[in-house]
Amino acid sequence: MARQTNYAEKITTIEAKIAKKQSEIKTLKAQLSTLKEKKAADDYKALTEYMTANNLSANDVLEFIKA
């Protein structure tokens, strides 16, 4: 006699795995967002420190970029 497959159990197991992975993805996206914010803040800080050290205003920098 052929063994019967319990599809409901297999479906439930796979759905649970999907839910777990979705939760992991959500956590990873939050970490990525936090890191991007920190990088942007560090980049901005470095830029403003450079501008201050070299007596540059925002207009000076913009004129240089446009040139």
ChimeraX attribute file (.defattr): number of C-alpha atoms within 10 A of each C-alpha:
attribute: neighborCount
match mode: 1-to-1
recipient: residues
	/A:1	3
	/A:2	4
	/A:3	5
	/A:4	6
	/A:5	8
	/A:6	8
	/A:7	9
	/A:8	9
	/A:9	10
	/A:10	11
	/A:11	11
	/A:12	11
	/A:13	12
	/A:14	12
	/A:15	12
	/A:16	12
	/A:17	12
	/A:18	12
	/A:19	12
	/A:20	12
	/A:21	12
	/A:22	12
	/A:23	12
	/A:24	12
	/A:25	12
	/A:26	12
	/A:27	12
	/A:28	12
	/A:29	12
	/A:30	12
	/A:31	12
	/A:32	12
	/A:33	12
	/A:34	12
	/A:35	12
	/A:36	12
	/A:37	12
	/A:38	12
	/A:39	12
	/A:40	12
	/A:41	12
	/A:42	12
	/A:43	12
	/A:44	12
	/A:45	12
	/A:46	12
	/A:47	12
	/A:48	15
	/A:49	13
	/A:50	12
	/A:51	15
	/A:52	11
	/A:53	9
	/A:54	9
	/A:55	9
	/A:56	13
	/A:57	12
	/A:58	10
	/A:59	9
	/A:60	11
	/A:61	12
	/A:62	10
	/A:63	10
	/A:64	9
	/A:65	8
	/A:66	6
	/A:67	6
